[in-house]
Each structure stands twice: as C-alpha cells, then as structure tokens.
Amino acid sequence: MIRKGIAEAALPEKERSLDPGIYNFKTLLEYVKHTALTKDAGFNKATLSKKLAQPELMKIAECVKLAAVLYVTPQEVMTLALNEISQRPPKKAKAKKAAAKSAGEKKVR
C-alpha cells in the first residue's frame, strides 16, 4: 500500500485511483494502529506521535526502524515524511518578528 501510495502521489490528481494507498504519515495511520506501530517499532508512544506530526524531526535510524516494521525501504519511509511536509500550508511570518526586523532596518539607515 505504501509503494502504491507513493506512486499515486506522483501522478496528476485527475489520474489517481479511488484508493490512493498510503502516501504520507496521516494515511499510514488509517491503515495501521498507532499503538501497534509503537509496540512493533519499539518507539515510545509520545515520541512516535511527535515524529509523525513533525516528520522533519525524524532521524534516519528511526526511518530504518519504521521501514523494518512496515516491510518497506527506509527511503520509502522518508518519502512518506517528505509528502507529509509538502502537504502542509506554508508558515506565515510572525507579526512581531516582521515588525522587529523592519524596525531594525530603519535604525541602520
């Protein structure tokens, strides 16, 4: 299902099938129970939750552990992580930082 999902995610949206498979961590949890994944991979429940919510924090060794449990390659786990990151809306600059930055530029001039 993961390999199918990765392949489907690469297709244009109109060419995707009705069951796109597993293409990111969110869809992974639709097919696999969180508690089973933590137990099988040897993660702490809170740690796995954090890594799935913020895949940019995932270490290579953790990708290897997940890959072994999911019967895929570590590269495919990394692809799931990258797909998860790419589907997020872009972060907006905080107003305070932007105001401080523009105030700092005015002082320099």
PASEBA-1860 file (N, C-alpha, C; in nm, 3 decimals):
! residues 109
1> MIRKGIAE> 0.082/-0.120/0.000/0.000/0.000/0.000/0.086/0.126/0.000 ~ 0.201/0.120/0.067/0.289/0.237/0.070/0.346/0.263/-0.068 ~ 0.395/0.158/-0.133/0.452/0.177/-0.266/0.347/0.230/-0.364 ~ 0.225/0.179/-0.352/0.116/0.225/-0.438/0.088/0.373/-0.410 ~ 0.083/0.410/-0.282/0.056/0.548/-0.244/0.161/0.645/-0.292 ~ 0.287/0.604/-0.283/0.396/0.689/-0.331/0.386/0.709/-0.482 ~ 0.356/0.600/-0.553/0.341/0.610/-0.699/0.220/0.696/-0.735 ~ 0.110/0.679/-0.663/-0.012/0.757/-0.689/0.011/0.906/-0.662
9> AALPEKER> 0.085/0.938/-0.557/0.110/1.078/-0.522/0.189/1.149/-0.631 ~ 0.268/1.074/-0.707/0.346/1.133/-0.815/0.262/1.163/-0.939 ~ 0.143/1.101/-0.947/0.056/1.122/-1.063/-0.021/1.253/-1.050 ~ -0.063/1.310/-1.164/-0.154/1.425/-1.156/-0.283/1.383/-1.087 ~ -0.347/1.475/-1.019/-0.464/1.441/-0.936/-0.575/1.374/-1.015 ~ -0.596/1.413/-1.139/-0.706/1.354/-1.218/-0.678/1.209/-1.258 ~ -0.552/1.166/-1.251/-0.517/1.029/-1.290/-0.509/0.933/-1.171 ~ -0.529/0.981/-1.051/-0.519/0.896/-0.932/-0.641/0.808/-0.918
17> SLDPGIYN> -0.622/0.691/-0.858/-0.733/0.598/-0.839/-0.816/0.636/-0.716 ~ -0.927/0.566/-0.696/-1.014/0.594/-0.583/-0.947/0.558/-0.450 ~ -0.865/0.454/-0.449/-0.791/0.417/-0.329/-0.645/0.453/-0.353 ~ -0.603/0.570/-0.309/-0.467/0.615/-0.340/-0.358/0.544/-0.262 ~ -0.392/0.463/-0.164/-0.291/0.395/-0.085/-0.234/0.485/0.022 ~ -0.118/0.451/0.071/-0.053/0.525/0.179/0.052/0.616/0.116 ~ 0.034/0.747/0.127/0.126/0.840/0.065/0.189/0.938/0.165 ~ 0.143/0.938/0.291/0.205/1.018/0.396/0.173/0.954/0.531
25> FKTLLEYV> 0.221/1.014/0.639/0.201/0.954/0.770/0.054/0.958/0.814 ~ -0.018/1.058/0.770/-0.160/1.067/0.807/-0.237/0.947/0.751 ~ -0.212/0.914/0.626/-0.282/0.799/0.567/-0.227/0.667/0.620 ~ -0.102/0.666/0.663/-0.047/0.545/0.725/-0.129/0.506/0.847 ~ -0.167/0.604/0.927/-0.243/0.576/1.049/-0.388/0.535/1.020 ~ -0.433/0.548/0.896/-0.565/0.496/0.858/-0.559/0.344/0.836 ~ -0.440/0.293/0.808/-0.422/0.150/0.780/-0.359/0.074/0.896 ~ -0.282/0.143/0.980/-0.208/0.081/1.089/-0.245/0.151/1.220
33> KHTALTKD> -0.269/0.072/1.324/-0.300/0.131/1.454/-0.173/0.191/1.515 ~ -0.189/0.309/1.572/-0.077/0.380/1.634/-0.011/0.296/1.742 ~ -0.092/0.233/1.826/-0.036/0.154/1.937/0.042/0.033/1.885 ~ -0.006/-0.030/1.781/0.064/-0.144/1.723/0.196/-0.101/1.662 ~ 0.195/0.014/1.596/0.317/0.065/1.534/0.421/0.100/1.639 ~ 0.379/0.161/1.749/0.474/0.194/1.856/0.535/0.068/1.916 ~ 0.452/-0.029/1.941/0.500/-0.153/2.002/0.594/-0.228/1.907 ~ 0.555/-0.244/1.783/0.635/-0.320/1.687/0.768/-0.252/1.655
41> AGFNKATL> 0.767/-0.118/1.645/0.889/-0.046/1.609/0.976/-0.014/1.730 ~ 0.921/-0.030/1.850/0.999/-0.004/1.970/1.010/0.142/2.005 ~ 0.911/0.222/1.966/0.909/0.363/1.999/0.827/0.387/2.125 ~ 0.854/0.496/2.192/0.767/0.546/2.296/0.646/0.607/2.225 ~ 0.527/0.593/2.282/0.406/0.641/2.215/0.412/0.791/2.187 ~ 0.458/0.868/2.284/0.468/1.014/2.267/0.572/1.051/2.162 ~ 0.681/0.977/2.161/0.787/1.004/2.062/0.737/0.979/1.921 ~ 0.669/0.866/1.901/0.618/0.836/1.767/0.513/0.940/1.725
49> SKKLAQPE> 0.428/0.980/1.816/0.328/1.082/1.784/0.395/1.210/1.738 ~ 0.499/1.250/1.810/0.572/1.373/1.776/0.638/1.361/1.639 ~ 0.699/1.246/1.612/0.769/1.227/1.484/0.672/1.222/1.366 ~ 0.555/1.163/1.387/0.456/1.157/1.279/0.394/1.294/1.255 ~ 0.380/1.373/1.361/0.323/1.508/1.348/0.426/1.607/1.292 ~ 0.552/1.584/1.324/0.661/1.671/1.277/0.769/1.584/1.213 ~ 0.744/1.536/1.092/0.838/1.441/1.031/0.977/1.498/1.004 ~ 0.989/1.629/1.004/1.122/1.688/0.983/1.215/1.658/1.101
57> LMKIAECV> 1.159/1.615/1.215/1.239/1.578/1.332/1.284/1.432/1.331 ~ 1.234/1.355/1.236/1.265/1.212/1.232/1.410/1.188/1.191 ~ 1.476/1.100/1.265/1.615/1.065/1.238/1.619/0.947/1.141 ~ 1.733/0.932/1.077/1.749/0.822/0.981/1.730/0.687/1.050 ~ 1.784/0.673/1.170/1.770/0.546/1.243/1.624/0.515/1.270 ~ 1.544/0.618/1.294/1.401/0.598/1.318/1.329/0.557/1.189 ~ 1.372/0.612/1.077/1.317/0.570/0.948/1.349/0.424/0.922 ~ 1.468/0.382/0.959/1.509/0.243/0.940/1.422/0.151/1.026
65> KLAAVLYV> 1.397/0.190/1.152/1.311/0.110/1.240/1.170/0.095/1.183 ~ 1.113/0.208/1.139/0.978/0.204/1.082/0.974/0.121/0.955 ~ 1.076/0.134/0.873/1.082/0.060/0.747/1.080/-0.091/0.771 ~ 1.154/-0.134/0.871/1.160/-0.277/0.902/1.023/-0.330/0.943 ~ 0.950/-0.253/1.019/0.818/-0.294/1.066/0.715/-0.291/0.953 ~ 0.729/-0.194/0.863/0.632/-0.177/0.754/0.669/-0.257/0.629 ~ 0.785/-0.325/0.631/0.832/-0.405/0.518/0.852/-0.321/0.392 ~ 0.912/-0.203/0.412/0.947/-0.116/0.300/1.091/-0.070/0.323
73> TPQEVMTL> 1.144/0.007/0.231/1.280/0.059/0.245/1.277/0.188/0.329 ~ 1.389/0.222/0.391/1.395/0.350/0.463/1.368/0.470/0.371 ~ 1.405/0.459/0.246/1.379/0.567/0.150/1.230/0.589/0.133 ~ 1.153/0.482/0.135/1.008/0.496/0.121/0.946/0.561/0.245 ~ 1.001/0.531/0.362/0.954/0.599/0.484/0.988/0.747/0.475 ~ 1.108/0.779/0.425/1.146/0.919/0.408/1.056/0.989/0.308 ~ 1.016/0.918/0.204/0.923/0.976/0.106/0.790/1.007/0.172 ~ 0.741/0.919/0.259/0.617/0.947/0.333/0.634/1.075/0.416
81> ALNEISQR> 0.749/1.088/0.481/0.777/1.206/0.563/0.779/1.332/0.475 ~ 0.846/1.324/0.362/0.853/1.440/0.272/0.716/1.477/0.216 ~ 0.635/1.376/0.184/0.500/1.403/0.136/0.418/1.472/0.245 ~ 0.435/1.429/0.370/0.364/1.489/0.482/0.403/1.636/0.496 ~ 0.532/1.663/0.487/0.581/1.801/0.500/0.531/1.887/0.384 ~ 0.534/1.835/0.264/0.496/1.914/0.145/0.348/1.947/0.139 ~ 0.264/1.872/0.211/0.120/1.896/0.206/0.073/1.996/0.311 ~ 0.164/2.044/0.391/0.127/2.144/0.491/0.119/2.281/0.427
89> PPKKAKAK> 0.031/2.366/0.481/0.030/2.504/0.430/0.158/2.574/0.474 ~ 0.209/2.668/0.394/0.332/2.737/0.433/0.312/2.819/0.560 ~ 0.418/2.826/0.639/0.410/2.902/0.763/0.414/3.051/0.731 ~ 0.336/3.126/0.807/0.335/3.271/0.790/0.434/3.331/0.888 ~ 0.498/3.439/0.848/0.591/3.508/0.936/0.513/3.571/1.050 ~ 0.568/3.562/1.169/0.500/3.619/1.283/0.509/3.771/1.277 ~ 0.402/3.837/1.316/0.394/3.982/1.307/0.501/4.051/1.390 ~ 0.530/3.999/1.508/0.631/4.060/1.595/0.769/4.056/1.532
97> KAAAKSAG> 0.805/3.941/1.474/0.936/3.929/1.412/0.948/4.020/1.290 ~ 0.843/4.027/1.212/0.845/4.113/1.094/0.856/4.259/1.134 ~ 0.783/4.300/1.240/0.787/4.438/1.287/0.926/4.471/1.343 ~ 0.984/4.378/1.418/1.117/4.399/1.475/1.222/4.409/1.364 ~ 1.207/4.328/1.264/1.301/4.329/1.153/1.296/4.461/1.078 ~ 1.175/4.508/1.050/1.162/4.636/0.977/1.208/4.752/1.064 ~ 1.188/4.745/1.196/1.235/4.849/1.287/1.387/4.851/1.291 ~ 1.448/4.733/1.288/1.594/4.722/1.286/1.653/4.776/1.159
105> EKKVR> 1.586/4.759/1.046/1.633/4.812/0.919/1.627/4.964/0.919 ~ 1.524/5.019/0.982/1.510/5.166/0.987/1.621/5.227/1.070 ~ 1.663/5.161/1.179/1.768/5.214/1.265/1.903/5.215/1.194 ~ 1.927/5.115/1.110/2.056/5.103/1.041/2.071/5.212/0.937 ~ 1.966/5.251/0.877/1.972/5.351/0.767/2.002/5.483/0.820
END
